[in-house]
Amino acid sequence: MEYHEAADFLFGLRRFRPKPGTESTADLLAHLGDPHEGVDFVQVAGSNGKGSTARMLERVLREAGLTVGLYTSPHLEDVRERIRVDGRKIPRSTVAAFVAEARGYVTDRAADGDAPTFFETMTALALWQFGREDVDVAVLEVGIGGRYDATSVVDPVASAVTSVTLEHTGIIGDTIEEIARDKAQVVGEEPLVTGTTGDALAAVRAVAGEVVTVGPDPDADVRVAYEGRTNHTEAAVSIDAEGWGIETRIPLPGDHQAENAGIAAALARQVADVSTDDLARGLRSAHWPGRFEVLGTDPLVVLDGAHNPGACERLAETLATFEYDDLRLVFGAMHDKDHHGMAAALPTPDAVVTCEPPLDRAEDPAVLSTVFERTGVDDVRTGESVQDALADALAAADADDCVLVSGSLFAVAEARARWTRQTTPKRVRDLEDAREALAGANVAATEIRRASGEAVHRVVATSVGRRQARAVQREFARVGGECSLSALEGDQGDERVDAVLMGTLAQFDRLVGRLDSRPDGLAALAADLRETLDLDGERESAAGRSRYPWTDRTAVMGICNVTPDSFHDGGEYDALDDAVSRAEAMVEAGADVIDVGGESTRPGADPVAVEEEIDRVVPVIERIADLDALVSVDTRKAAVAAAALEAGADVVNDVSGLEDPEMRFVVAEHDAGLILMHSIDAPVVPDRDVAYDDVVTDVIDELAETVLLAEKAGIDRDRIVVDPGLGFGKSAAESFELLDRIDEFAALGCPVLVGHSHKSMFERVGCGPDERLAPTVAASALAADRGADLVRVHDVPENVAAVKTALAAANPDALDDDGAFVDG
């Protein structure tokens, strides 16, 4: 079964109306053999804050070393976001396998008039996956209420009710007390943790018995204090209870998020043996896209999926802690929401652009404009697409203004695509490459057979909304190009659609001209295509203005390990004088960057204490800072990075991909370069089985969020280098696939580093540990030919020669008559 068939089958279940009870979910799980038995579950219910709380809890438990599943709803761009194991989305192949196993049963039940709903089936899929992955704990965000919610098919070991407001009346109750009693039915083995107060708390106690109260009240069992923002993306909180307490930062500003953090901390302590360090670091790493997410400061750009008056009130309270001149609101909401209540709860904007997310149940922008006009806003414009409305608001904003996108998570998801959409160039050498590019976008088999013969010029893969995708397909056909779309339909239009565009540069140029003038958000796609294909010819002229050598050509990074246990040169250069001599020799041989590392990431390596790592790397950096090369520090620890940058390092090479939540702020503060590697584990865990649908596409997707995280801390994208992480959670075959398709990482808009030197992947070509120089040199040449901006190697002279050979073959003028690079 293909993924698009499986996903459309699931979306098709939305036609069945919800019904109270857990029997349908239980019966489906029984048909599947009750795969979830043996997993410890935590349920998080509540009117608001349950998603943030679930994410915080999941991140803390992962910090404590557990394998953790997370089930949340709704999703922003991809239905697979709802189900994660250790932060990674469920693979497409796994969704297809589940539907293949469950479809017959679900179809039979539908014939009897008793089919499980979309949410019930998604819940079963989540529990099925958590059982298959043998997670230690699975955190479930409850859908509606608690007693009859599909997630209540489990017997939780711990549970929470975050808050209670009037919602879903007529389904779970008409009063606060009735709703609270329904939600409290999720109580598990441990005392229920809650942030409710007053009548809601009394109702929760009546159902759950013993509870753990969380809040700012001095009498609460877990007392939380919101200490205010520490920067534009984080806030300080303190959590205090009998026998324990922490002070930390959270990446979700707002008083209410402090309470959510307290609830997550109390739950974590019920579930596992978590330390205060685990709590502090986990809470600080609990990023939750679309929830008061600050994406820029000049002007201030905030995305928040507030979709009811209560959430809009909290949004207004948090926004009030920022200073700005004019507030420019981009607002798109669903037709069944309280638009007047939301408009009244938000701070009064100076200007509003209403818009329509690409869903059938989105409200007409003209209706929303009328709502804001009635609240007294003078400057109200009726827009069309979210992206065009956002572009208008940004164009009108001064540097000291605030642009806020709100009204629904669907509007936020469309706006967020401005920063996250990847427009990926595909290298198509033959028909097989063309077929693979189309199949990777879930194009139907009949379309692959028809279109693959056309994919012989330039091929670009991207994703846009369903309506936009069809418009692009029509426009490209008019200029002679070919656009094939994913067969995934999605009954409500809330899934982004993969598209593969195939044509000549002239056809792409004409397409961009047509998209520029459209009013449906496709101007942003035109800009992406213009940059990806360099249609304006500006890429070369931009070279030379950067302080980094990889702007102009493939640069060479020489490895200088000052560790006794490095996998290749362990102990050889750990003496200071030897390390300095090693660095000097590499620069003499043509290295552009020297990467100094004080901790090994080889399989089984022991962690190194911060002070010891500093003692290893700082003296070397101080001695080599004046060499004619940049200096990079290879570290996962922010404290080590800070010391190295103070000592003269120019770049931080973080193989953990911002595992330390302070790292991005240290790099931003020092205006340094940052290398972000995709890694499942660092140090490497041998034989770790990681499932990828397509290793290149999946790694690009996961790196995109890491890059955005760095950007939000204030690190410009031109200072960020991405590293696919060959060998880190990838098989040898997958590492070679990454090497072959390294040019696709241009989708991220960042320089790309390839770190392949002497790695075990070369066993696949018959080279043992002492025979890997030759394949390393060959791989460096391949990487340079494929467009890598930086190669990281141990043997500098040989690899410099390989890079020069590859570049000279592509462009003989890349070298002067003496064999030196011609930069600029």
C-alpha atoms as one frame of an Amber mdcrd trajectory, in Angstrom:
protein
   0.000   0.000   0.000   1.263   3.478  -0.878   1.347   6.187   1.777  -1.065
   8.474  -0.058  -3.619   5.654  -0.152  -3.214   5.039   3.577  -3.437   8.720
   4.504  -6.507   9.276   2.346  -8.168   6.260   3.950  -7.566   7.785   7.378
  -8.804  11.222   6.329 -11.876   9.609   4.841 -12.880   8.476   8.334 -13.612
  12.111   9.199 -17.013  11.571   7.616 -18.059   9.554  10.661 -19.374  11.628
  13.559 -17.800  11.218  17.027 -19.682   9.085  19.479 -19.139   8.758  23.250
 -17.258   5.776  24.595 -13.997   3.936  24.143 -15.450   0.682  22.844 -14.736
   1.377  19.192 -11.072   2.115  19.874 -10.770  -0.884  22.173 -12.292  -3.197
  19.574  -9.895  -1.966  16.896  -6.922  -2.487  19.200  -8.190  -5.970  20.051
  -8.322  -6.760  16.334  -4.678  -5.645  16.139  -3.751  -7.897  19.066  -3.702
  -5.186  21.757  -0.183  -4.085  20.801  -0.137  -1.347  23.427  -0.196  -3.671
  26.401   2.978  -3.322  28.417   3.430   0.383  27.693   3.122   2.921  30.515
   0.800   5.744  29.502   0.265   9.269  30.782  -2.898  11.165  29.839  -3.010
  14.949  29.738  -6.494  16.463  29.577  -7.653  20.065  29.804  -9.300  22.903
  27.930  -6.068  24.776  27.179  -2.397  23.993  27.655  -2.618  20.210  27.358
  -0.514  20.084  24.176   2.241  22.251  25.650   2.182  20.235  28.875   2.379
  16.935  26.997   5.354  18.201  24.998   7.144  19.423  28.142   6.601  16.092
  29.881   7.809  14.130  26.855  10.977  16.208  26.626  11.781  15.839  30.331
  11.365  12.064  30.195  13.623  11.876  27.148  16.195  13.943  28.996  16.101
  11.295  31.725  17.136   8.669  29.167  13.744   7.082  28.460  12.319   6.178
  25.066   9.124   8.223  24.862   6.104   8.283  22.592   4.026  11.426  22.128
   0.504  11.660  20.704  -0.945  15.129  20.140  -3.491  16.891  17.949  -4.053
  18.703  15.713  -1.039  18.846  13.426   0.462  21.837  11.630   1.547  20.528
   8.216   1.699  16.731   8.246  -0.633  14.263   9.952   2.429  12.248  10.974
   3.352  15.033  13.418   0.652  13.687  15.745   2.626  10.532  16.525   6.282
  10.737  17.528   8.841   8.486  19.146  11.777  10.321  20.718  10.786  13.408
  18.771  10.702  11.806  15.298   7.491  11.652  13.270   6.026   8.263  12.526
   7.402   7.060   9.154   5.139   7.044   6.127   5.883   3.363   5.615   4.587
   2.634   9.110   1.328   4.481   8.456   0.879   2.419   5.303   1.595  -0.819
   7.190  -0.973   0.031   9.864  -3.711   0.853   7.381  -2.977  -2.321   5.420
  -3.551  -4.279   8.638  -6.572  -2.329   9.877  -8.443  -1.374   6.697 -10.407
  -4.596   6.296 -11.651  -4.460   9.861 -12.563  -0.767   9.652 -14.378  -1.288
   6.346 -16.395  -4.164   7.807 -17.398  -2.018  10.779 -18.373   0.798   8.437
 -20.634  -1.620   6.541 -22.335  -2.335   9.873 -22.764   1.395  10.523 -20.265
   1.389  13.384 -16.945   2.527  11.911 -14.273   4.032  14.145 -13.766   7.752
  13.600 -10.635   9.457  12.331  -9.523  10.352  15.863 -10.241   6.863  17.193
  -8.264   5.253  14.383  -5.387   7.708  14.776  -5.350   6.904  18.491  -5.163
   3.196  17.691  -2.341   3.904  15.225  -0.437   5.778  17.931  -0.832   3.014
  20.496   0.050   0.384  17.876   3.242   2.278  17.019   4.229   2.828  20.658
   3.870  -0.898  21.273   5.916  -1.767  18.190   8.665   0.654  19.265   8.536
  -0.696  22.829   8.617   2.793  24.296   9.159   3.187  28.026   6.428   5.789
  28.401   3.833   7.233  26.019   2.295  10.652  26.644  -1.221  11.096  25.261
  -2.913  14.454  24.773  -6.619  13.882  25.345  -8.929  15.013  22.564 -12.291
  16.057  24.015 -13.163  15.741  27.683 -11.710  12.664  29.307 -14.230  10.019
  30.255 -15.283   9.098  26.730 -12.205  10.176  24.831 -10.529   7.576  22.632
  -7.266   7.927  24.588  -9.086   6.700  27.699  -8.899   3.192  26.285  -5.639
   2.964  28.278  -5.181   2.691  32.028  -2.725   5.507  32.697  -0.001   5.365
  35.311  -0.326   9.130  35.728  -2.609  11.866  34.471  -3.380  15.572  34.550
  -6.116  18.107  33.938  -4.436  21.378  33.015  -7.367  23.794  32.991 -11.125
  23.883  32.503 -13.182  26.392  30.530 -16.606  26.221  28.879 -15.973  24.173
  25.733 -17.725  21.456  23.767 -20.918  22.142  25.724 -23.592  19.659  24.770
 -20.956  16.947  24.447 -19.207  16.850  27.835 -21.306  19.257  29.908 -22.930
  22.664  30.078 -21.167  23.942  33.194 -17.600  24.259  34.410 -18.285  21.630
  37.063 -19.701  19.107  34.586 -16.799  19.591  32.201 -14.259  19.273  35.046
 -15.867  16.040  36.234 -15.687  14.597  32.734 -12.027  15.532  32.290 -11.077
  14.167  35.725 -12.104  10.679  34.564  -8.575  10.308  33.191  -7.262   9.774
  36.745  -4.685   6.995  36.840  -2.668   5.102  39.416  -0.998   8.232  40.786
  -2.788  11.265  42.224  -4.148  13.409  39.402  -2.109  16.562  38.759  -4.121
  19.694  38.027  -3.872  23.410  37.493  -7.609  23.970  38.057  -8.949  26.202
  40.820 -12.269  27.068  42.449 -15.366  25.142  41.378 -13.424  23.239  38.742
 -10.914  22.007  41.320 -13.714  20.956  43.671 -15.282  18.938  40.858 -11.929
  17.349  39.982 -11.404  16.357  43.623 -14.869  14.823  43.780 -13.975  12.465
  40.935 -10.252  11.857  41.366  -9.954  11.912  45.140  -6.328  12.724  45.923
  -4.884  15.382  43.622  -1.657  17.347  43.245  -2.437  21.021  42.758  -0.164
  23.236  40.701  -0.210  27.016  40.497   0.993  30.326  41.881  -1.108  29.986
  45.038   1.134  29.566  48.129  -1.108  26.695  49.241  -0.617  24.717  46.011
   1.243  21.412  46.321   3.534  22.506  43.488   4.089  26.242  43.489   5.104
  27.953  40.277   6.310  31.474  39.667   6.629  33.168  36.309   9.680  35.413
  36.462   9.201  37.088  33.077  11.017  36.890  29.776  14.790  36.531  29.742
  15.022  37.149  25.983  12.635  37.308  23.059  12.014  33.547  23.017  12.415
  32.314  26.600  11.019  33.045  30.049  12.304  32.236  33.537  10.192  30.058
  35.818  10.656  28.581  39.251   8.920  25.445  40.503   8.897  24.578  44.186
   7.417  21.627  46.069   8.122  19.695  49.212  11.568  18.137  48.885  12.402
  19.474  45.445  12.468  22.560  43.309  14.052  23.999  40.170  14.725  27.265
  38.411  14.913  27.137  34.643  13.850  28.769  31.425  11.105  27.631  29.096
  10.779  28.426  25.359   7.077  29.231  25.781   6.524  32.676  27.318   3.442
  33.393  29.442   2.155  32.925  32.994   0.042  29.964  31.901   3.091  28.181
  30.479   4.742  28.341  33.916   1.769  26.400  35.270   2.023  23.918  32.404
   5.714  23.461  33.223   4.830  22.783  36.870   2.260  20.181  35.843   4.747
  18.497  33.500   7.405  18.444  36.229   5.023  16.907  38.774   3.940  14.234
  36.273   7.540  13.429  35.354   8.396  12.804  39.003   5.439  10.425  39.294
   6.491   8.472  36.217  10.276   8.195  36.426  13.350   8.882  38.499  14.103
  12.303  37.046  16.759  14.594  38.450  16.410  18.331  38.843  18.880  18.697
  35.950  16.622  16.501  33.795  13.652  18.685  34.701  15.432  21.974  34.055
  17.006  20.936  30.766  13.972  19.054  29.483  11.593  21.942  30.123  13.966
  24.350  28.422  14.143  22.103  25.348  10.365  21.702  24.976   9.863  23.738
  21.829   6.279  23.699  20.572   5.812  25.272  17.112   2.994  27.736  16.625
   2.509  28.522  20.308   3.701  32.089  20.872   6.567  31.386  18.519   8.786
  34.405  17.893  10.261  34.166  14.404  11.766  37.618  14.107  12.558  40.766
  16.064  12.962  43.425  13.366   9.972  43.694  13.224   8.728  41.454  16.015
   6.983  38.500  14.327   4.837  36.225  16.482   2.860  33.141  15.464   0.263
  31.881  17.936  -2.504  29.398  17.205  -4.958  30.878  19.722  -8.399  29.816
  18.537 -10.787  30.702  21.364 -11.294  33.748  23.603  -9.445  32.216  26.560
  -6.366  31.465  24.499  -6.535  34.941  22.944  -6.579  36.493  26.424  -3.402
  34.654  27.361  -1.843  35.642  24.049  -2.646  39.300  24.805  -1.110  39.041
  28.270   2.124  37.611  26.908   2.320  40.058  24.016   1.963  42.926  26.517
   5.419  42.070  27.882   6.991  43.132  24.562   7.604  46.688  23.436   6.502
  47.637  19.939   4.875  50.516  18.093   2.054  49.380  15.810   0.395  45.976
  16.043  -0.354  44.470  12.639  -2.608  41.425  12.922  -2.960  38.664  10.328
  -6.111  36.759  11.291  -7.612  33.584   9.863 -10.106  31.396  11.752 -12.536
  28.519  11.341 -16.216  29.346  10.835 -17.368  27.578  14.032 -15.296  29.729
  16.410 -16.280  32.720  18.561 -14.826  35.417  16.329 -16.267  38.318  18.301
 -14.967  36.916  21.578 -11.528  36.347  20.092 -11.357  39.849  18.597 -12.382
  41.369  21.929  -9.766  39.343  23.838  -6.849  40.267  21.573  -5.035  43.577
  22.010  -6.557  46.214  19.725  -4.556  46.134  16.497  -3.558  49.191  14.488
  -4.137  47.246  11.289  -5.705  43.920  10.401  -5.440  41.754   7.300  -7.944
  38.905   7.359  -7.210  35.767   5.400  -8.465  32.292   4.635  -6.462  29.174
   5.480  -6.888  26.537   2.736  -9.611  24.524   4.480 -13.254  24.057   3.620
 -14.310  25.108   7.132 -12.266  28.318   7.144 -14.296  31.479   7.674 -14.760
  33.965   4.837 -12.180  36.777   5.275 -14.925  39.335   4.581 -16.845  38.087
   7.615 -13.738  38.374   9.791 -13.092  41.883   8.484 -16.578  42.911   9.562
 -15.914  41.539  13.037 -12.803  43.681  13.466 -14.448  46.752  11.973 -17.147
  46.435  14.639 -14.480  46.425  17.352 -13.334  49.849  16.169 -10.289  49.021
  14.058  -9.971  51.587  11.278  -7.405  49.880   9.046  -8.979  46.537   8.104
  -8.208  44.835   4.817  -9.712  41.672   3.417  -6.977  39.423   2.138  -6.999
  36.048   0.475  -4.235  33.565   1.262  -2.429  33.542   4.591   0.973  33.954
   2.984  -0.105  36.981   0.954  -1.690  38.546   4.046   1.531  37.942   5.971
   3.635  39.401   3.152   1.414  42.511   3.135   1.703  42.932   6.891   5.481
  42.513   6.828   5.842  44.964   3.957   3.836  47.595   5.834   5.603  47.045
   9.169   8.412  49.218  10.441  11.311  47.685  12.345   9.717  48.602  15.693
   6.282  47.174  14.877   4.793  43.784  15.710   3.274  41.401  13.159   1.031
  38.819  14.834  -0.486  35.803  13.055  -3.328  34.191  14.974  -6.878  32.843
  14.867  -6.138  29.172  14.249  -3.289  26.712  14.039  -4.157  26.305  10.365
  -3.389  29.982   9.716  -0.183  29.643  11.713   0.862  26.565   9.725   0.411
  28.432   6.426   2.332  31.434   7.725   5.090  29.267   9.152   5.722  27.766
   5.722   7.372  31.083   4.839  10.270  29.940   7.032  10.061  26.151   6.768
   9.120  25.225   3.191  11.918  23.413   1.392  12.311  23.823  -2.354  14.642
  20.959  -3.169  16.677  20.665  -6.372  16.764  17.112  -7.724  19.614  15.767
  -9.828  18.047  13.674 -12.583  20.561  11.741 -14.644  18.237   9.153 -16.147
  14.700   7.824 -16.067  15.327   5.896 -12.859  16.292   9.132 -11.077  13.141
  10.740 -12.431  10.966   7.881 -11.192  12.545   8.057  -7.736  11.993  11.819
  -7.510   8.322  11.386  -8.388   7.798   8.406  -6.087   9.376  10.339  -3.222
   6.591  12.906  -3.569   3.878  10.206  -3.407   2.945  10.712  -7.036   0.580
   7.983  -8.228   2.142   5.115 -10.182   0.243   5.954 -13.388   1.457   9.556
 -13.209   5.040   8.379 -12.618   4.922   6.310 -15.794   3.498   9.246 -17.744
   5.683  12.046 -16.397   9.095  10.468 -15.791  10.130  10.944 -19.405   9.634
  14.700 -19.016  11.965  15.000 -16.010  15.126  15.466 -18.009  15.994  19.134
 -17.466  15.657  20.836 -14.077  13.649  19.096 -11.374  12.514  20.725  -8.144
  10.445  19.214  -5.314   8.421  21.347  -2.921   5.162  21.348  -0.957   2.241
  23.777  -0.988  -1.447  23.793  -0.153  -3.798  21.720  -2.317  -5.388  24.731
  -4.038  -1.983  26.298  -4.621  -0.612  23.029  -5.991  -3.325  22.838  -8.618
  -2.714  26.454  -9.578   1.018  25.793 -10.007   0.230  22.736 -12.098  -1.995
  24.803 -14.411   0.428  27.726 -14.658   3.444  25.521 -15.407   1.529  23.625
 -18.079   0.777  26.952 -19.797   4.499  27.624 -20.249   5.334  24.072 -21.301
   6.547  22.708 -17.967   5.443  19.594 -16.107   4.130  19.485 -12.522   3.192
  16.197 -10.865   1.323  16.236  -7.565   1.072  13.804  -4.698  -1.954  11.577
  -4.928  -2.759  12.381  -1.299  -6.052  14.256  -1.311  -6.963  15.013   2.329
 -10.692  15.549   2.629 -10.466  18.962   4.297  -7.511  20.377   2.425  -5.392
  20.740   5.555  -2.484  18.642   4.300   0.354  20.194   2.325   0.827  18.600
  -1.066   4.149  17.408  -2.451   4.814  18.699  -5.945   7.573  17.833  -8.425
   8.223  20.508 -11.076  10.114  19.543 -14.237  11.198  21.842 -17.013  13.879
  23.963 -18.608  15.315  27.037 -16.921  13.412  29.176 -19.440  10.152  27.472
 -18.496  10.862  27.947 -14.790  11.657  31.609 -15.449   8.299  32.075 -17.175
   6.517  30.208 -14.369   8.054  32.488 -11.745   6.863  35.520 -13.680   3.316
  34.175 -13.682   3.360  33.260  -9.981   4.655  36.678  -8.955   1.364  38.334
  -9.854  -0.998  35.785  -8.310  -2.977  36.689  -5.150  -3.015  33.219  -3.577
   0.313  33.074  -1.751   2.319  31.722  -4.678   4.581  34.760  -4.862   6.490
  33.222  -1.949   6.962  30.016  -3.936   8.164  32.103  -6.888  10.825  33.657
  -4.667  11.916  30.191  -3.480  12.204  28.904  -7.045  14.102  32.006  -8.118
  16.660  31.422  -5.363  16.894  27.632  -5.723  17.513  27.785  -9.464  19.442
  31.096  -9.335  17.183  32.502 -12.017  18.410  36.039 -11.388  22.079  35.038
 -11.550  22.787  36.646  -8.176  24.366  33.704  -6.415  27.845  34.215  -7.812
  27.795  37.974  -7.207  27.031  37.340  -3.552  30.249  35.346  -3.189  33.181
  36.948  -1.512  31.160  39.107   0.845  31.193  36.440   3.540  33.931  35.921
   6.057  33.629  32.178   5.474  35.732  30.426   2.779  32.963  28.002   1.840
  30.970  30.854   0.294  33.151  30.711  -2.839  34.042  27.048  -3.178  34.298
  23.754  -1.355  36.456  24.433   1.701  38.468  21.875   3.683  38.179  21.510
   7.446  41.058  19.729   9.143  40.350  17.685  12.252  42.521  18.314  15.296
  41.376  15.992  18.064  42.851  16.622  21.509  41.282  13.513  22.982  42.859
  10.277  24.141  40.067   8.125  22.657  39.179   9.512  19.223  38.298   6.703
  16.816  40.979   7.584  14.231  43.787   9.561  15.843  43.081   9.019  19.523
  45.833  10.294  21.794  48.158  11.253  18.960  47.605  14.975  19.284  46.465
  15.394  22.871  49.684  17.101  23.956  49.486  20.850  23.451  52.610  21.304
  21.331  51.745  18.317  19.179  48.214  19.614  18.606  49.497  23.055  17.637
  52.050  21.531  15.247  49.300  19.389  13.761  47.133  22.486  13.157  50.010
  24.431  11.611  50.788  21.562   9.253  47.156  21.324   8.151  46.992  25.043
   7.393  50.235  24.772   5.434  48.658  21.927   3.466  45.658  24.041   2.536
  43.104  23.613   5.316  40.630  26.515   5.490  39.282  25.609   8.928  40.802
  23.775  11.898  38.253  21.876  13.977  39.465  21.368  17.553  37.653  18.680
  19.527  38.059  17.637  23.134  35.448  14.884  23.384  35.094  11.790  21.237
  31.754  10.851  19.668  32.874   7.367  18.682  30.589   4.479  19.682  30.842
   3.781  23.403  32.795   6.958  24.195  32.516   8.219  27.747  31.294  11.790
  28.270  33.899  14.350  29.281  33.285  16.823  32.094  32.911  20.463  31.056
  36.024  21.706  32.831  38.152  18.882  31.456  36.946  19.549  27.917  37.699
  23.261  28.319  41.180  22.429  29.605  41.776  20.324  26.506  40.588  22.706
  23.785  41.128  26.281  25.009  44.966  26.219  25.178  45.104  24.861  21.623
  42.662  27.450  20.314  44.583  30.278  21.968  47.774  29.114  20.258  46.308
  28.668  16.755  43.843  31.581  16.651  46.253  33.676  14.586  46.830  31.069
  11.903  45.609  31.792   8.392  42.493  29.694   8.867  39.261  29.811  10.786
  39.110  27.894  14.052  36.138  25.730  14.939  35.425  24.035  18.254  33.802
  20.614  18.080  31.587  20.468  21.174  28.070  19.683  22.339  28.315  21.846
  25.449  27.437  25.535  25.555  29.902  26.255  28.362  32.756  24.770  26.329
  31.635  26.706  23.252  31.593  29.959  25.219  35.120  29.386  26.543  36.394
  28.444  23.074  34.830  31.494  21.428  36.366  33.732  24.089  39.722  32.082
  23.338  39.487  32.962  19.644  37.367  30.307  17.926  35.218  31.494  15.015
  32.765  28.634  14.627  30.999  26.094  16.856  30.595  22.589  15.414  27.709
  21.039  17.362  27.316  17.389  16.442  24.264  17.078  18.709  22.201  19.633
  16.789  21.533  21.984  19.735  21.056  19.296  22.353  22.249  21.868  24.907
  19.462  24.505  24.997  21.947  27.287  25.823  24.123  26.630  22.775  22.183
  28.726  20.260  22.241  31.771  22.528  25.992  31.460  23.132  26.647  31.393
  19.388  24.287  34.321  18.775  25.903  36.391  21.524  29.377  35.889  20.023
  28.226  36.468  16.425  29.900  33.166  15.569  29.319  30.566  12.889  27.391
  27.406  13.765  27.548  23.930  12.279  24.438  21.860  13.013  24.662  18.125
  12.516  21.717  15.764  12.230  22.264  13.085  14.820  20.069  10.543  16.503
  22.694   9.933  19.181  26.009  11.571  20.017  28.106   9.667  20.925  26.997
   7.090  18.389  24.944   4.170  19.702  26.102   1.076  17.765  23.474  -0.840
  15.803  20.765   1.724  16.546  17.886   0.834  14.210  16.394   4.058  12.849
  13.600   3.909  10.273  13.686   6.402   7.397  11.232   6.574   4.517  13.850
   8.411   2.474  16.957   9.212   4.453  17.718  12.406   2.505  14.211  13.842
   2.658  13.791  12.898   6.316  17.120  14.385   7.391  16.396  17.621   5.509
  12.985  17.796   7.174  14.416  17.339  10.665  17.332  19.707  10.096  14.903
  22.404   8.927  13.449  22.723  12.427  16.912  22.800  13.998  18.015  25.568
  11.646  14.865  27.541  12.454  15.561  27.105  16.162  18.985  28.677  15.669
  17.515  31.481  13.595  14.975  32.292  16.290  17.843  32.784  18.738  19.298
  35.467  16.464  21.759  33.514  14.293  21.481  34.559  10.659  21.028  31.677
   8.251  24.185  32.645   6.357  26.147  31.809   9.528  24.627  28.329   9.821
  26.141  25.236   8.182  24.227  21.952   8.078  25.820  18.507   8.348  23.716
  15.435   7.373  25.588  13.383   9.982  26.931  10.452   7.981  27.153   7.440
  10.281  25.159   9.020  13.095  21.971   6.959  13.190  22.434   5.972   9.534
  23.510   2.705   7.974  26.403   2.555   5.520  23.944   2.437   2.626  22.085
   5.465   3.972  25.341   7.361   4.456  26.276   6.742   0.824  22.792   7.869
  -0.228  23.323  11.128   1.653  26.702  11.608  -0.022  25.266  11.001  -3.487
  22.384  13.453  -2.990  24.203  16.105  -0.978  23.084  18.766  -3.469  19.496
  18.390  -2.246  20.455  19.973   1.064  20.500  23.303  -0.768  16.780  23.271
   0.102  17.724  24.499   3.571  19.387  27.643   2.274  22.542  26.919   4.266
  26.066  25.782   3.368  26.504  22.011   3.666  29.303  20.092   5.404  30.168
  16.470   4.708  31.928  14.621   7.512  32.977  11.235   6.179  36.646  10.873
   7.069  37.698   7.277   7.848  34.162   6.311   8.875  32.893   2.764   9.137
  30.623   3.342   6.126  33.652   2.452   3.988  33.466  -1.138   5.171  30.720
  -1.377   2.569  33.381  -0.951  -0.136  35.705  -3.459   1.475  37.946  -1.071
   3.431  38.809  -1.910   7.025  39.805   0.590   9.742  43.364   0.938   8.401
  42.351   1.145   4.733  40.045   4.160   4.678  42.261   6.937   3.359  41.620
   6.114  -0.277  37.796   5.991   0.000  37.856   9.141   2.137  39.723  10.987
  -0.620  37.325   9.639  -3.232  34.342  10.717  -1.164  35.781  14.223  -0.777
  35.976  14.542  -4.545  32.414  13.272  -4.881  31.191  15.679  -2.209  32.846
  18.634  -3.941  31.387  17.570  -7.282  27.913  17.268  -5.724  28.127  20.817
  -4.354  29.249  20.344  -0.754  30.523  23.598   0.735  32.805  22.046   3.338
  34.458  18.648   3.856  35.753  17.632   7.274  38.813  15.348   7.080  41.812
  14.036   8.985  44.247  13.860   6.049  44.402  17.402   4.710  46.957  17.241
   1.842  45.305  14.304   0.105  41.787  15.703   0.497  42.742  19.216  -0.593
  44.078  17.617  -3.776  40.830  15.690  -4.221  38.712  18.818  -3.808  40.896
  20.777  -6.221  40.615  18.004  -8.796  36.825  17.929  -8.557  36.507  21.706
  -8.779  38.961  21.953 -11.671  37.014  19.310 -13.571  33.820  21.310 -13.120
  35.496  24.658 -13.802  39.127  24.803 -14.992  39.269  28.486 -13.987  38.690
  27.570 -10.334  42.498  27.261  -9.923  45.328  29.534 -10.980  48.433  28.390
 -12.835  50.092  27.395  -9.554  47.182  25.190  -8.501  45.855  27.621  -5.895
  42.158  28.340  -5.461  40.890  31.451  -7.200  38.528  32.833  -4.562  35.815
  35.403  -5.233
